[in-house]
């Protein structure tokens, strides 16, 4: 997950905190819109917490 945070920092000019928050928001959105993917999303994004 750190790789994604680093990429957001570099390419989107976000702070590490902003990048982490962005990932958390996206994960929550995906789980809300596609509840059947909740477990997979938790596994994919668990390192971002």
N, C-alpha and C positions, 0 to 999 in steps of 0.2 A: 504494500500500500504506500510505502514511503516513496516508491518510484513515481506513483501517480501524483502525490503531493509535490514532489520535486518538479515534475513536469508542469503542473499548474502554476507553481511559483515562477518558473522560467518563462513559459509560453504565454501565460495569461497575466503575468506581472502581479500575482497575488502574494500576500504574506503567507507564511506557512499556516497560520491560524485561519485565514480566509479560505485557503485551499482545503483544509480539514473540514471546515464548516460547510463548504460547497459539497464535498463528498457526502457528508451526513444528510444534507438536504436532498440531494439526488437519490440517495438510498431510501430515504423515507418516502419520497415521491413514487419511486418504483414500487415499493411495498404497498403503498396506498392504492395505486392504479392497477397493480397486478398482484393481488394477495397470494395467488398460487405460487409466486416466485419468492415469497418472503424468506423461506429457509435458505434458498440459494443466495439471495441478496445479503442475508446476515453473514453467510460464510465468506462471500466475496469481500464485503466491506468491514468485517469485524476488526481488522487490523487498524482501521482508521479511527477507532474509538480510543 
